[in-house]
Amino acid sequence: MLKIFAAVAALILPTAALAQTPEPEPVEVMILGAYHMGNPGQDLHNARVDPVTTPEKQAQLEAVAEGLARFRPTAVAVERIARDQATMLDHRYPAFTPADLLTNPDERVQLGYRLAHRLGLDRVYAIDEQDREGQPSYFPFGDVQSWAEANGGGERLGAMHGEVTAMLADLERRQGTETVGQLLSRINAPERVRSDQGFYARLMTFGAADDQLGAVLNARWYARNAQIFARLLQVARPGDRIVVIYGSGHNYWLRQMVETMPGYVLVEPGDYLPKN
């Protein structure tokens, strides 16, 4: 009888021990979609952005950093390719000083480095993925444009361009009446993120039969964002609270990936950005 009890105990005890193993703390991630403050002109559509190095804009950006600091981030990730893919640490951050805020308008500096410096963080990651030589583009818009022009879709695609141009013109106007915090709140509102994704989704209507150029563009765009998110997964630690600062065109997929990844929690930036 004792042997039977011992055998039963041997089966039960490991199960009980496993049941008592605590779950890892969730990783909280805030995706902060930003407009390009330095006017690099690298997107399909580009807004004319007012200088952010002026005293007025600097005060507004300090208010943004103060609000985001309430999230108590443990790490920041930005749209840059890391020189060292083993650590994925941003190789430019160690040279940052607050004086850079008065000369470098780049949103990675103005938002990401400012926040990390304020909180004394050394974990600033560069998690970007870009086109690689010899591989298909992650955003083959030229193929879509060519197909549209050759198949009677040029006017329809032009109308879509017009919608984006109008949206950017609205951003340009609002710079004179709204703070940086208010602009970022508007860009990152969930309904706005879903609306912006409509441009990419409608590109799938450009193509036919074996020439699904819009679908290929969407697949490649998703692939780039998936690689970005995979890098985030590789640097995240249990219990982390990470602010990811990226061009707002990445908002939809990065948010969706956080929401569907077990052990990850999406945090809304609007809950922390200043209201005025």
C-alpha positions in Angstrom: 0.0 0.0 0.0 2.8 2.4 0.8 4.3 1.8 -2.6 1.0 2.7 -4.2 0.8 6.0 -2.2 4.4 6.8 -3.2 3.7 6.2 -6.9 0.6 8.4 -6.7 2.5 11.1 -4.9 5.2 11.0 -7.6 2.6 11.7 -10.2 0.8 14.5 -8.3 3.6 16.5 -6.8 5.3 17.6 -10.1 1.8 18.8 -11.3 1.2 20.7 -8.1 4.7 22.3 -8.4 4.0 23.4 -11.9 0.6 24.8 -10.9 2.3 27.0 -8.3 4.9 28.4 -10.8 4.0 32.1 -11.2 3.2 33.4 -14.7 5.7 35.9 -16.0 4.7 39.5 -15.5 3.1 40.9 -18.7 5.0 43.3 -20.9 3.2 46.6 -21.3 3.8 48.3 -24.6 2.8 51.8 -25.7 3.0 52.4 -29.5 3.4 56.1 -30.0 2.9 57.0 -33.6 4.7 60.2 -34.5 4.9 62.6 -37.4 8.3 63.2 -38.8 9.5 66.4 -37.0 12.7 66.8 -38.9 11.1 66.9 -42.4 13.2 64.1 -43.9 11.0 63.8 -46.9 11.3 60.1 -47.1 7.6 59.1 -47.1 5.2 58.8 -49.9 3.5 61.9 -48.5 5.3 64.5 -46.4 3.9 67.3 -44.2 5.6 70.7 -43.7 6.4 70.6 -40.0 7.0 73.7 -38.0 10.4 73.8 -36.3 10.3 72.0 -33.0 13.5 73.5 -31.6 11.8 76.8 -30.7 11.2 77.6 -27.0 7.4 77.2 -27.4 7.6 73.8 -29.1 10.3 72.7 -26.6 8.0 73.5 -23.7 5.3 71.5 -25.4 7.6 68.5 -25.9 8.7 68.7 -22.2 5.0 68.4 -21.3 4.8 65.3 -23.6 7.8 63.7 -21.9 6.4 64.5 -18.5 3.1 62.8 -19.4 4.8 59.8 -20.8 7.0 59.5 -17.8 3.8 58.7 -15.7 3.8 55.4 -17.6 7.1 54.7 -15.8 8.8 53.2 -18.9 11.7 50.7 -18.4 12.8 50.9 -22.0 12.3 53.0 -25.2 12.4 51.7 -28.8 12.8 53.9 -31.9 12.8 53.7 -35.7 16.5 53.1 -36.3 18.5 50.1 -37.5 20.8 48.9 -34.7 24.5 48.6 -35.6 24.7 45.7 -33.2 21.9 43.3 -33.9 22.9 41.1 -30.9 21.9 43.8 -28.4 19.8 46.0 -30.6 20.8 49.0 -28.5 20.6 52.3 -30.3 24.2 53.2 -30.9 23.5 56.9 -31.2 21.8 57.3 -27.8 25.0 57.2 -25.6 26.2 60.4 -27.3 23.0 62.3 -26.6 23.0 65.4 -24.4 20.0 67.7 -23.7 21.7 70.4 -25.8 20.8 68.2 -28.9 17.2 69.0 -28.3 17.8 72.6 -29.4 19.5 71.6 -32.7 18.2 68.2 -33.8 14.5 68.1 -34.7 14.3 64.3 -35.3 11.4 62.8 -33.4 13.6 60.0 -32.2 15.7 62.6 -30.3 12.8 64.9 -29.4 10.6 62.2 -28.0 12.6 59.0 -27.5 15.9 60.3 -26.3 14.3 63.1 -24.3 12.1 60.6 -22.4 14.9 58.1 -21.8 17.2 60.8 -20.5 14.6 62.2 -18.2 14.1 58.7 -16.6 17.8 57.8 -16.6 17.2 54.8 -18.9 20.1 53.1 -20.7 17.9 50.7 -22.6 17.1 52.6 -25.8 16.6 50.1 -28.6 16.8 50.5 -32.4 14.4 47.9 -33.8 13.9 49.0 -37.3 13.9 47.0 -40.5 14.5 48.5 -44.0 14.8 47.4 -47.6 17.8 45.2 -48.2 19.9 45.0 -51.4 18.8 42.1 -53.6 15.4 41.7 -51.9 12.0 43.0 -52.8 11.0 46.4 -51.5 8.9 46.5 -48.3 6.7 49.2 -50.0 6.6 48.6 -53.7 4.2 51.5 -54.4 5.7 52.1 -57.9 4.4 48.8 -59.0 0.9 49.7 -57.9 1.1 53.1 -59.5 2.2 51.6 -62.8 -0.6 49.0 -62.8 -3.2 51.7 -62.0 -2.0 53.9 -64.8 -2.0 51.0 -67.3 -5.4 49.6 -66.3 -7.6 52.7 -65.9 -7.1 53.1 -62.1 -5.0 56.2 -62.2 -7.8 58.6 -61.4 -9.0 56.5 -58.5 -5.5 56.2 -57.1 -5.0 59.9 -57.6 -8.1 60.6 -55.5 -6.6 58.5 -52.7 -3.5 60.6 -52.9 -5.7 63.6 -52.6 -7.2 62.3 -49.3 -3.8 61.9 -47.8 -2.7 65.3 -49.0 -5.7 66.9 -47.4 -5.1 65.0 -44.1 -1.5 66.3 -44.0 -2.7 69.8 -44.8 -4.9 69.6 -41.8 -1.9 68.6 -39.7 0.0 71.6 -41.0 -2.9 73.9 -40.1 -3.4 72.4 -36.7 0.3 73.1 -35.7 -0.7 76.7 -35.3 -3.6 76.0 -32.9 -2.8 72.8 -31.1 0.2 71.7 -29.0 2.5 68.8 -29.9 0.7 66.7 -27.2 -2.7 67.4 -28.8 -1.4 66.6 -32.2 0.0 63.3 -31.0 -3.2 62.5 -29.2 -5.1 63.0 -32.4 -2.8 60.8 -34.5 -2.9 58.0 -31.9 -6.6 57.9 -31.3 -7.7 54.3 -32.0 -10.4 55.4 -34.5 -7.8 57.5 -36.4 -5.4 54.5 -36.5 -8.1 52.4 -38.1 -9.0 55.1 -40.5 -5.4 55.6 -41.6 -5.1 51.9 -42.3 -7.9 52.2 -44.8 -5.4 53.7 -47.3 -3.2 50.6 -47.3 -6.3 48.3 -47.4 -7.8 50.0 -50.4 -4.5 49.5 -52.3 -5.5 45.9 -52.5 -8.2 46.9 -55.1 -5.4 47.6 -57.5 -4.5 44.4 -59.3 -6.1 41.5 -61.2 -5.7 37.8 -61.7 -2.0 37.0 -61.3 -1.0 40.7 -60.9 -2.1 41.5 -57.4 0.2 44.4 -56.9 -1.8 46.0 -54.1 -2.0 42.8 -52.2 1.8 42.3 -52.6 2.4 45.8 -51.2 0.3 45.0 -48.2 2.0 41.7 -47.6 5.4 43.3 -47.8 4.4 46.2 -45.5 3.1 43.7 -43.0 6.4 41.8 -43.3 8.4 44.9 -42.4 6.3 45.5 -39.3 6.5 41.9 -38.3 10.3 42.1 -38.3 10.2 45.3 -36.3 7.9 43.6 -33.7 10.0 40.4 -33.6 13.0 42.6 -32.6 10.9 44.2 -29.9 10.0 40.7 -28.6 13.7 39.8 -28.5 14.7 42.7 -26.2 11.6 42.8 -24.0 11.8 41.4 -20.4 9.0 40.2 -18.2 7.4 43.2 -16.4 8.8 45.7 -18.9 6.9 48.9 -19.8 8.2 49.9 -23.2 7.4 53.0 -25.3 7.8 52.4 -29.0 8.2 55.6 -31.0 7.6 55.1 -34.8 6.2 56.9 -37.8 2.4 56.8 -37.5 2.1 54.7 -40.6 3.3 51.7 -38.5 0.6 52.3 -35.9 -2.0 49.8 -37.0 0.1 46.7 -37.4 2.3 47.3 -34.4 -0.7 47.8 -32.2 -2.4 44.7 -33.6 0.7 42.6 -32.9 0.9 43.8 -29.3 -2.8 43.1 -28.7 -2.6 39.5 -30.1 0.7 38.5 -28.5 0.2 36.4 -25.3 1.8 38.1 -22.3 1.7 41.5 -23.9 -0.6 44.4 -23.0 -1.3 47.4 -25.3 -1.2 50.8 -23.5 -3.0 53.8 -25.1 -0.7 56.8 -25.4 -3.8 59.1 -25.1 -4.0 58.2 -21.5 -0.7 59.8 -20.8 -0.3 62.6 -23.4 -1.1 66.1 -22.2 -4.6 67.4 -23.1 -3.4 71.0 -23.7 
